[in-house]
């Protein structure tokens, strides 16, 4: 095995005919294979209800890969590792046949009993599958048995607790890999390097020098064909409880004593523990919700959320959330972390803006006016990089300054595309590195935080729709910052020439 190679493994994908497997898992496995990260000692069993043959499945995988890339070297060799078995998730005999196939492939490919169970399907089956794979002997091997589980992990704290208890009957916490695909994004992983590998930032990374932090993840897409799921979820559970809170934890955590899974997770947990709890009395002070009405995206008319397929025409579900998180610890006391996410906004963009405090006095022209504050912008997507906003002397004028930007484009440095989040996360799970997956404690604490807000919102009918598709969200989201003397840095002014 070369150093980059993952150990031999059997990957069992439950929900293998679904969208996630097609768009993310097959192309990611293929990229790992082409790069030599996946050795020849691997096999994939796809399962789902449909009555497919191995050949139908292989053809499906092939098409999924051809849709994702033009580089198709070694595709046939790769595909030959794929097997399919029709499966009924609640029937033990189905698992026994699966076990027979798994044991056979274990011998054929010398897989050393290593098994990765990837649940790429509706969450209501997670518990049942975890129960069966253990009870029906699929985990009786000499190798590792890991469970990779997609979001949503529950829909509130009690349901998450129940699911967790159920899967813990079959898998140890250290063998459970809860996916939050934002943690696989290159620039989200880069937050730690920016903070902990630079003498420049860490000394300033606190309430003495930072005035506020803004995390925005905006999308132009609407709810598409996911109305049924989204109606029960909304932006708070779909994006805030996981992706946005995870980014906040990485921005706010103390330096871990080393960059190991346990140390990083334990620092993130401390951030969640320090979050100022929201109560139902003060939700409106800290959180704002929105739902898009009809409008225009890139010049094209689009319908409102309530007119989307599988959405209640009176829906009270939010497609936009803005919030203010306070982290009541020594480092962050008094520094608001503003978060914002929404569908049908003007651009697809995830950015973090760290706004530094104004300098004590302005020696330049207009001494009574502060200079533009220094900003550190972390571009998560679609561009990847960082920009530092500074002030510099205007040429020829000794009393005037100009704003200048120092930009670093992450993905134009070595000319290669950064690996997709799923590619990295699959690679990590195969290698046994759980750092970029969420620990149960993080999941529980973040549900506890958002549950109060969602319970309150469920009880109160909102005056929806309250923002036009293609706009930056409801007015109340701007007021949330205005009352603190801040404003959202307009994403369009933060764009830089970093290429994708
Ligand atoms: C998913 C949400 O977790 O993240 C989707 O369920 C959302 O609603 C998506 O569109 C956004 O991910 P990305 O990587 O496109 O920013």
Boltz pocket constraint, residues with backbone or C-beta under 6 A from the ligand:
constraints:
  - pocket:
      binder: B
      contacts: [[A, 181], [A, 219], [A, 238], [A, 239], [A, 350]]
      max_distance: 6.0
